[in-house]
Amino acid sequence: MSGRFLRLITIDEARRIIDANIQAIGGFEIVPLIEADGRILFEDLHAPVDLPPFNRALMDGYAVRSPDTFGATEEKGIRLKVIGEIRAGDAIEDLEVGRGEAVEVATGARIPERADSVLMVEFADRVGEDELIVYRHVAPGENIQMRGDDIRRGENLLRRGTGIHAREIGILAALGMDQIKVLRRPRVCVISTGNELEYPGRELREGKIFDANGYMITAALLELGADASFIGVIRDSYDELRGTLESAISEGFDIVIISGGTSAGRGDILYRVVEDLGELLIHGVRIKPGKPFLFGLCRDVPIFGLPGYPVSAMITFETFVEPVLQRLTGTGPGEKKRVKATVGARIHSAKGRQELMPVRLEDSSEGVIAYQVHGGSGAIRTLLDLDGYIRIGEEVEIVEEGEEVEVELRVGRGNLPPVPP
């Protein structure tokens, strides 16, 4: 296999192979409710209590027995005796409303025993400390929210697989839950390879460059909800790479992502390590940039090999790894944001490979204009300038100036500045 690619395949073929060889991540973990945003519910959730947990007043007024108000009019009021007051949060103990009696209640307060309605404060006059004149009758249940009216204990509220966000967290908090079972996050480790790489923050010696991919890919994984760990930078050594990969597998990582060393050149050894430890399923895709993309299984653990150039690494990550993480974390195949644009200058493409052409976007009075970002997959500046990608088909060699295209927006570039007048 040395010195050549396994077989160049299309993007769609590569995705089918990857999907067929990655199983769902099993298991759950219990997390504090305040930290559950973005997680996926592990099991159906049934309400542990009634909401509200007691009959409560929907507005300020007086808790009464409705028959005691029948016949009351503005011209002929009915007198009731006020026997107490209940505010929201008060414990009422044995307070009970008898015939001809009333209890002053605040919005949200518990309704005392034997009372079946709340008379709005506007329809009564208080006389002295303990007398009330009622000028309107109330029906049974009026202005009261009964226990369990909102949510019944045992009700199936949320289904397994539901995404937990602010709304769901509010519901669970109202039910008194302070922790929740969620799907376990996939554990993913990231490894950078290359004799030329140095850690940011260290002295940059001659012939060295700072590693970008390890930090960039780890950050992207965290944004997708993975439990991501950057293992570090290792040299282009078969033994060192094999040992690091074996350690990652034995430590229980669900997925391993390695950048660099994926080409078929003499110094690129990742595909040989994967072949020796497991099965190499993809080595070379008809995509530009990103042709050396690699995928295989080592002891049933998926191994993704991304090209070493940062732009190629990010494009292949978003094309092949991101959909997998969305599926495993339960966030679903997120729909990419797209925008229509007009090509600002002729773009030349490589025939025979689908090209994801980085572009920057500019607004004009005539609409959005897309310009090719020059610099290539090895230029860090490309990552800074690009707003999105144009997908150019395998048979297309030229995209003419003025041609309308669809731009797939880069993550974080979903909001464009307003079009000037």
HELIX and SHEET records of a PDB file:
HELIX    1   1 ILE A   11  ALA A   20  1                                  10    
HELIX    2   2 LEU A   33  GLU A   35  5                                   3    
HELIX    3   3 SER A   66  THR A   69  5                                   4    
HELIX    4   4 VAL A  121  PHE A  123  5                                   3    
HELIX    5   5 ALA A  166  ALA A  174  1                                   9    
HELIX    6   6 ASN A  213  GLU A  223  1                                  11    
HELIX    7   7 TYR A  238  SER A  250  1                                  13    
HELIX    8   8 LEU A  270  LEU A  277  1                                   8    
HELIX    9   9 PRO A  310  THR A  316  1                                   7    
HELIX   10  10 PHE A  317  VAL A  321  3                                   5    
HELIX   11  11 GLU A  322  THR A  329  1                                   8    
HELIX   12  12 ILE A  380  ASP A  385  1                                   6    
SHEET    1   A 2 PHE A  28  PRO A  32  0                                        
SHEET    2   A 2 GLN A 179  LEU A 183 -1                                        
SHEET    1   B 2 LEU A  45  HIS A  46  0                                        
SHEET    2   B 2 ASN A 156  LEU A 158 -1                                        
SHEET    1   C 2 ARG A  56  ALA A  57  0                                        
SHEET    2   C 2 ILE A 144  GLN A 145 -1                                        
SHEET    1   D 6 SER A 117  MET A 120  0                                        
SHEET    2   D 6 GLY A  61  VAL A  64 -1                                        
SHEET    3   D 6 GLU A 101  VAL A 105 -1                                        
SHEET    4   D 6 ILE A  78  ILE A  86  1                                        
SHEET    5   D 6 GLU A 131  VAL A 134 -1                                        
SHEET    6   D 6 ALA A 124  VAL A 127 -1                                        
SHEET    1   E 6 ASP A 227  ILE A 234  0                                        
SHEET    2   E 6 ARG A 187  THR A 193  1                                        
SHEET    3   E 6 ILE A 255  SER A 259  1                                        
SHEET    4   E 6 VAL A 301  LEU A 306  1                                        
SHEET    5   E 6 LEU A 294  CYS A 298 -1                                        
SHEET    6   E 6 GLU A 279  HIS A 283 -1                                        
SHEET    1   F 2 LEU A 197  GLU A 198  0                                        
SHEET    2   F 2 ILE A 209  PHE A 210  1                                        
SHEET    1   G 6 ILE A 287  LYS A 288  0                                        
SHEET    2   G 6 GLN A 354  SER A 364  1                                        
SHEET    3   G 6 GLY A 367  GLN A 372 -1                                        
SHEET    4   G 6 ARG A 338  VAL A 343  1                                        
SHEET    5   G 6 GLU A 404  LEU A 409 -1                                        
SHEET    6   G 6 GLY A 388  ILE A 392 -1                                        
SHEET    1   H 2 ILE A 347  HIS A 348  0                                        
SHEET    2   H 2 ILE A 398  VAL A 399 -1                                        
END                                                                             
